Amino acid sequence: MSRSGEASITQGSADTSSIALLCDLFKLRIGFAIGLAAFTGMAITPGQAPSIPRIVLLIVGVTLTSAAAGAFNQYVERDLDARMRRTRDRVFVTGRFNPGREWLVVISLLALAGIALVVLGANAASAIYTSLGVFTYGVVYTLWLKRRTWWNIVVGGLAGSFAVLAGAAAVTPTQPSVLPLLFSAVLFLWTPPHFWSLAIAYREDYVAANVPMLPVVVGDARAARAVHAGAVLLVAVALLPTLFGTGWLYLGGAILGGAHLLFRSRQLTLEPNRRTAMATFRASLLQLSLLLVAAIADSALRG
């Protein structure tokens, strides 16, 4: 192979690596989930939906604001990340990205750009809900609560709730209807069992970082019971939309995902260890994915 060919491969590998680093920094997987939550809120809200270009602007805008909040979280918590095995390879910890103050400018501009896109794609009400989501995750959770109380992730769950309401406001900006309110409650209730499962799996990390996640405060066994209780409440609330207009497709997704989550969380109470905790964590991801996709598909099917 020629040197120019080897250089091209090396450059391609570097470009791919940089993209992967940026995806990790901006937590784009979470951002896409938040964008999907906003789309779900819009899809299930009765009324005239925006045009496709405006829907794209809304979803991209919400995703960008979530990405900004995720990057801000990593910027602020780089000292904690350095003490945790799960996060010690993040870009600000390793020095692959220099954590200078210019990153705060980039993150702020990204958040403002996202909010501007939400205004263009929807309206001021959607932008307000989006801003509240960023503020909840970036300021309330990251700056105020995470290092102080095990309530951190409970309150932090409101960030996802605001995404649903942002989508709903694109259709009816004045007052959310019952379905998006229920889905915002689902996102709020989903967050604690999801993250507490992960915290059980990585409790030693949170101990090392002195972060008072629930398993650190009360132990794995009691935290596992809290996860299961939270899962029971979550699954019950996730079934309520069937009383307010969702159809059989949504019901099927809610039952399937809910049953799997309840099974895994019950196993976690019997064996509170890393294996069962990660199984519950993955089950919560599956449950939320099924709920959102089934809600969107059900809405499309009903016209």
Secondary structure, DSSP 8 states (H G I E B T S, - for coil): --HHHHHHHHHHHHHHHHHHHHHHHTTHHHHHHHHHHHHHHHHTSSS----HHHHHHHHHHHHHHHHHHHHHHHHHTHHHHTT-TTTTTSHHHHTSS---THHHHHHHHHHHHHHHHHHHHS-HHHHHHHHHHHHIIIIIIIIIITTT-TTHHHHHTHHHHHHHHHHHHTT-SSS--HHHHHHHHHHHHHHHHHHHHHHHHTHHHHHHHT---HHHHH-HHHHHHHHHHHHHHHHHHHHGGGGTT--HHHHHHHHHHHHHHHHHHHHHHHS-SHHHHHHHHHHHHHHHHHHHHHHHHHHHHT-
